[in-house]
Amino acid sequence: MKTAIVGAGAIGSLFGGLLARSGEDVLLLDNHPERAEKVSREGLRFEGISGEMVIPICATSRFEDSGGADLFLICVKSYSTEAAGKQIAPFVKNDSIVMTLQNGIGNVEKLCEIFSREQVMAGTTSQGANVRGIGHIHHAGRGDTAIGELDGKVSERANRTAEIFTRSGIPTRVSENVTGLLWGKLLINVGINPLTAILRIRNGEILNRPPAVALMHRAVLEAYRVCTGKGIKLEFADPIKKVEEVAMLTKDNISSMHQDVRAGKRTEIDAICGAVVDEGKAIGIETPINEMLWNIVKAIEERYGNK
């Protein structure tokens, strides 16, 4: 399977590097030509739980080079989904898979406006990774990865993709409930990302701070009430237990939102806490903790000029 990784950040580089290490045909698509040239020349430098190594990989800013890819793995920030989809659209075959592994809610809908619903698949991952420098990835935590078809069917292509990921060191299962999968990841993001960004702490440190744990629980339960109100069935029974489990499994990880705040970049808060607030309003459920966290992170963004 020829795979084009759309977005050369932490998760895109992690998946791209592990797939390339296992012998898969991988192309890393990066909008920054200088960065892509450096990675192509020097490879991806890995450290952390997967070991220290340098993995040769092809990287390019020429998106036309992705023509013929069987899988386009979307790993850009949620606010860049539409732009990334339009950028790859001319090079996506009718039988190509366009799969989102992104945070937040709304990415599937944006991709389905550009591609046919049959082309789009969705997935979530709790693998943790941080960017230490250009082409330098710290693999900080292992977690569940799941993918699925939008119609809930277990397809041959989903099984084959999961097998390839698993063989590459990314244990992956196929889900028959992709909506529940995405909302389950949203609840985890709601509980971890804004608090780690605001407090500037690693994921596991939340569990050592009782006031932060209390906020985590309230934010997650608000999102869970919205999820239940929409009639969405999650893949886990206890959302509090699940978010604490993920925080522990990725205890040394610096969340993506924390990384963005530290770097003075725009975050994905609109697609996480903002999505919970909007979805709650649509069905008459109040979400004051998520609204508070949303506003705090937006205020931090404005401090850095990211409005």
C-alpha angles and dihedrals in degrees: 000000000000109000128195113197109209106207126029099217127117100295095036091051092044094053093039093050096047092046091049091048090057092053100261120147101251134173120189111211115207128171090214109081096195093051093046092050092051093050092047090050099042104022129225115307111215131194134162131052096350091055136251114297146125115240120200111227138163113244128176144165089213101098090186087072088071092069110128096027115148094205129033107193109201110213102154124118114281093249089059097050097102094046092047092048092052090046094057097034096095091056100044115107122221089251096041120117117233105197127183119210092171135130123253138024126292102045094104091051092050092050092048089058089060103033133033114273088242091061095053125085129172136214144168133212135192092195107130124219138161131198111235095178141322106327091353115120130183111204099211106171146007123225145149121305120193133173134185150170117262091237092053096245121138100234132190091242092053091050092047093049091048090050092051092049092047093048088052093057098268105109105216136179132193118244127206091199107059094162090055088045093056094044091047089056089046091057090051091049091048091053098045115022105059095042094049089047095048095043095036093229137133119260097259094050090072088071091057093057114070096200090052091048090052091052091045091053094047094047092048094047090051090053090045091054090052090048091050091046090056091051094245116152115213125216092237130055102215115045094187093052090046097051092047090049091053091046089054095044089052095034094136094045124108103220119237091248091050089051091050094050092048089051094046092243133140113272134214093244092122091061093044118036090008090055091051091052093048095045090047093052090050091061100031100258119135118225107183098160093052090046090051093049090046092053094046093052091044088052089052089051091052089052087063094041095255100133 
